[in-house]
């Protein structure tokens, strides 16, 4: 079984880690000190996928914040509280948080064995939650300039800031990516940096690399000079790592079907082929679709019709679908002034505009079911499940 230890006190941490070394069936996958912020802790949990966690309750407010975050976002993940001494006044508070086990110093082999046995009994009745890997959605332009980046950026921002979904935006157009400029990301790292450090990726390095636009996290395209040393293995590592951290990932792609772009589309849940209702981009969309059929990816493809003229000039949705060889899944109005204003301000398209309403509809279709709803409160059992391991050298106030 896998575990994470969050114990800022060096002596208490040493005692527990030393005791854990005597149990080869337990893999210590991460030690954290000092107390992390709840969001950072959840990032670590999602990346490391422990079966249970040890958290020091020496600072009860910090403990409570982490335990509550686990309870809401990862309900069912067992939390073992660790203390120097079992304070009777603290035990009801721990039970109220749903904490079943308390381990006190000195942490002996016998105490830890009892705690692990209690934990094993819990897990047979209720296995730990499975971390849901994030969905990857790829935005493929039929040709440069059809507005795929605008849709990808604004959809990602809507997912993160309007729907409160943990979302990552990847700018994967390594020759002409514009996300860095659209969101004014400054000197944050790029997807190329992440690929270069694929072998050393961990939660701390990742948090230092990603850029931020409000709640959205972003890896832009970099210096727009594609490196020659990119490998499919490094991309697989980065995408796998990211899928463990986020509920949804939006990848803004280049229009070319190079191996890098194709690998991302193979990993994607859906591919959004973006075009505008003119003859040339629609013909190129049809060409892209034929190539995707050859690659065995056609079943994933949905057509997005951008810059639709509400004055009914130009091709209709039906005519566009016929030319592209695919029905229109979503259409977006031509709002040149709104898009240009958003670019100048370094923000996504306003969700109050007609274009913004369409983008929000797309974002809502990508939101994982119920991921933006808090878990309902669960009934807690108290003394019948709380466990403090026995100690040969002291009496305990409570024992399950």
Secondary structure, 3 states (H helix, E strand, C coil): CEEEEECCCHHHHHHHHHHHCCCCCCEEEEEECCCCCHHHHHHHHHHHCCCEEEEECCCHHHHHHHHHHHHHHCCCCEEEEEECCCCHHHHHHHHHCCCCEEEECCCCHHHHHHHHHHHHHHHHHCCCCCCCCCEEEEEEECCCCCCHHHHHHHHHHHHHHHCCCCEEEEECCCCCCCHHHHCCCCCCCEHHHHHHCHHHCCHHHHHHHCEEECCEEEEECCCCCCCCCCCHHHHHHHHHHHHHHCCEEEEECCCCCCHHHHHHHHHCCEEEEEEECCHHHHHHHHHHHHHHHHCCCHHHEEEEEEEECCCCCCCCHHHHHHHHCCCEEEEEECCHHHHHHHHHHCCCCCCCCHHHHHHHHHHHHHCCCCCCCCCCCCCCCCCCCCEECCECCECCCCCC
